Structures are given as structure tokens and as C-alpha cells.
């Protein structure tokens, strides 16, 4: 007894070709489209809509006996566009990036504009001297120096855990 769902080999290859033909045409069109790209295309950057939506800049923090150093990556943002504040025990860094770029070549013209605001809040240690914080920006990196108060009393204490006996 033969299986009634099995198709003869000649008919199967015809169906396979019928299903593959649209995919082959699509591939041919995509290959043709890439062949027609200009030889010198503008340098590829992450699209502005992605970089503008990044929630916060990257931050690095170090500590030594004298104080704390906070490095914030803010490429393309002028120091005047950055706001640095201390609110209670929080260091608040706010800024807005606005970027415009235009390129014109013989075969194309490109114009991009991106805007994006960010805010980063960093909890300061108990021994940080908020009134002595200094900051400077250079080459797209904001460097924040937070001195330590040698007299500050740590708010951390160990709490004994007692066993509950019945």
C-alpha cells in the first residue's frame, strides 16, 4: 500500500520551484539594490534616533584616601549644556545633546539632527564633602572630584541578630 500524501518527485520539484521563485526574485532585487549603491557612502554612524534615546551617560567611579572621582562620558556635549547639582545626598547630572550634521557629495546629500536629554543621579557616600565638589570637562569626559571629610562619622553600624527561641 502506498502513502497517498507522497507526491511524485517531478511534481515535488515543481512545487518547490514555485515556492522558491519569489524568494529568488527578492534576493536578486536586493543584490541589484546593493550593486547600485554609490562607491563612496557616508561614514556609518549609529543612527541619531538611537543615540538620542540613550537614557544615561556611562559613569566610572573611583575612591582613594583623599576623596572620590566620578568620570561621566558626555561626548559632543558642551560643558555649558551640563547641569551639576547636589541635592541632600544625591549628585545630579543633567544635560541635553543637540547635534546637527550635514554631508554633501556628488551623488547624495545627508542631513541629520538629534536631540536627547539625560539625567543621572548618584548617591554620595556619608563622608563626601558636598560643598567642596569640583568639576571640569575635557575631550567629552566630565571629571568630578568629591573630597572626603576625615571627621565624618559613618552611618553604618552592625546590628546583632538574635535567635528567636520558643
N, C-alpha and C positions, 0 to 999 in steps of 0.2 A: 504494500500500500504506500502510495506517495503522499507527501505532505502537500496539501492544497495551497498553502501560503507561500511556498517557494516559487520564485519566478525563474523562468529560463534565463541563462546567462546573457543572451543577446538583449533581452528586454531590460534586464537589470542595468547593464551599462548604458542603455538609452535613458533610463530614469536618472541614473547618476549624473550623466552629462546634462540632463535637463535641470537638475538642481544646482550643479556646479557652474553652469554657464553665466548666471547673473553675478556670481562671486568673481569669476574670471574677468568679466567686463568691468566690475568695480575696481578690481586690482589694476587692470590696465589703465583706467581713468586716473587712479591715484598715482601710478607711476608716471603717467604723462604730465600730471599737475606738478610733481616734483621736478621733472625734467625741464619744465618751463620757468622755474624759479630763477630770479636774477643770480648771476655768478657771485656778486658781492652783496650779501644780505646784511642788514644792520646787525651789530653785535647783539647776541641774545642775552637778555636780562630777564630775571623773574618778573612777570607782568606786574605792572603797578597796582592792579586791583588786589593782588596777593600781598605785596609788601605793605600796602597801606592798611591792610586789615590785621597786621600782626598786633597782638594785644599788648605786649610789653617788651621793652628792650632787654637784652641779655645783661645780667649783672654778675660781677665777681666780687667776693668779699674776702679780705684777709685781716688777721689780727696779730698784733705784737704787743710788747710791754707798754709802749707809748700810746697806742690807740688802734683805731680801725681804719682800713682803707676800703672804699667802695668804688669799683670801676663799672661804669654804665656805658654800653655801646650805643652811641647815638649818631651813626654816620649820616651825613647830609643835613644835619640839623644845626643851625647856628646857635651859639650859646645864648643869644638874646631870646630865642624861642623856647628856652627851657626854664621852667619854674621849679625852684628847690625850696622846700618848706620843712619846718619841724612842727609837728602838732602832738603835744604830750610826748609819748614815747615812740612816735612814728616819724620816719623820714619819708617825705612825699616828693616824688619826682614826676613832673608833668611836662608835656611838650607836644608840639604839633609839627609834623613834617609836611612841607609842601615842596613838590618837585615838579619841574617842567623840563621837558626835553624835546628838542626838535632836530631832526636829521633830514637833509635833502640831498639826494643823489640824482643821477641822470634817470634812473628807472623807477624811483619811488620817492615818496615823502612820508615822514613819520612824525607824529606829534603825540606826546603822552603827557598827562598831568595826573599827579597822585597827591592825595591829601590823607592824612591819618593822624589822629590824636592818640596819645598814650598816657597812662598813669601807672606808676609803680610805687607801692607802699612797702617800706622795710621797717620792721620792728627794731628799735635800737636797744642795746644792752643797758642794764641798770647803771653801769659805771660810765656811760657816754656823757660827754660834756656838750650838750646841745648848743650852748651859747658860744662855743669856740669852733664850730664846724667851718671848714674852708673848702672851696671847690674851684676847680679850673677845668677848662675844656681844651683838648688838643687832638688834632687828627681824628675826630669822630669819637673820642672817648672822653667821658666826663669822669674826672677823678675827684672823689670826695674824701676828705681827711676828717676823722672824728677822734679827737683826743680822749684819753681815759682819765677819769678822776680817781687818783690813788686813794683818796679818803672815802670813796663811796662804799657803802655797806651793801653787800649782796643781799637781795631779797629772797634768795634761795635758802631753804633750810630743810633738813631731813626730818621727816615725820615718822615716828615709830608706829608700826602696825602691830596691834595686839591681837592675840588669838582669842576668838570668842569661844568660851567653853560653856557647855550646858550642864 
